[in-house]
Amino acid sequence: MFHSRSRTKKAWNVFLILFLVGLAFSPFFAAKSLNVIAVPLAEIIKVPLTVTSSLERKLEEGGGVIRDLIDLYNQNQLLADELARMQIEQNRLKEIAAVAERYRLLFDFKQQCPYSTVVAQVIGRDPTNWHRSVVIAKGERDGVIAGMGVITPLGVVGRVLKVNRTFSVIQLILDRDNITTAVVQRTRDEGIVQGSENGQVIMKYLPPLSVVEPGDVVVTSGLDGRFPKGMVIGIVNQVEKKIATPFKSATLTLHEDFSKLEEVIVLLSTNVLGERGGECFMQHKDEREA
């Protein structure tokens, strides 16, 4: 009796298991089961998918922004290069204009003055400043010989010291070995102008009773045969009288900075004694200042 009940219970259990298995694999139950599992699973999967999609969209937008930035950078580089080129060209044109203006003044000066001259470009300078000289790109083939006077439209520069076929060495009036006869324009006191070791230009041997004073203009006397009379040398800035000598002396400020000379004019004559060049020079100077 007991065994019969046990067998009956087992049979029911087997039947129940088979029924459940069959139900699980039936189309209706499978669909329901999938819906129960898939719906929450889809919600779970939807979150990273949404995030991933948003990231992809942001990356695409960011990529577009980066491309735009790169294009903008490249355009800025092109504009910067063009601006640099234009600045270089502007500087080149300014330099050409400055050279043209200097040569115009030189040409006007040559036209106004009665003696033969040649314009020369400065191509070198004495690096030691011991002899205080410059080198010009004119020589024997251009009619230049030693001893000729050298000027600019503003005044006296020096004299030709050495000559080669294609270039010449100019001894500046700053040099202590360069001596030029001069006269104070207002007082007509005569003396000599000479350079010094410290680079100053001094007018020596002025009369003891001379009334020369700062601001007086010193010009060439025309007595040394190198320069016409009346060409500006410099302006008096200090007058002194030393106990050891009966003469006065005056320190001069030159008409321009010789360290910036770029072109000069050579007077193609070794003897201009008696000629007057100051008139054309002073006329030119007045026109330039006007």
Protein Blocks (a to p, Z undefined) as FASTA:
>chain_A
ZZmmmmmmmmmmmmmmmmmmmmmmpmklmmmmmmmmmmmmmmmmmmmmmmmmmmmmmmmm
mmmmmmmmmmmmmmmmmmmmmmmmmmmmmmmmmmmmmmmmmmmmmmmmmmmpmbdcdddd
dfbdcfklmnopaddfbdfknopaehiacddfkbcfbdcfbdcfkbccdddfkbmkbccd
dddfklopacdddddfkopacdehiafklcbdehiacddehlnomacghiafbdcfbdcd
dfkbcbdcdddddfbdfklcfbdcdddbfbfghiafklmmmmmmmmmmZZ
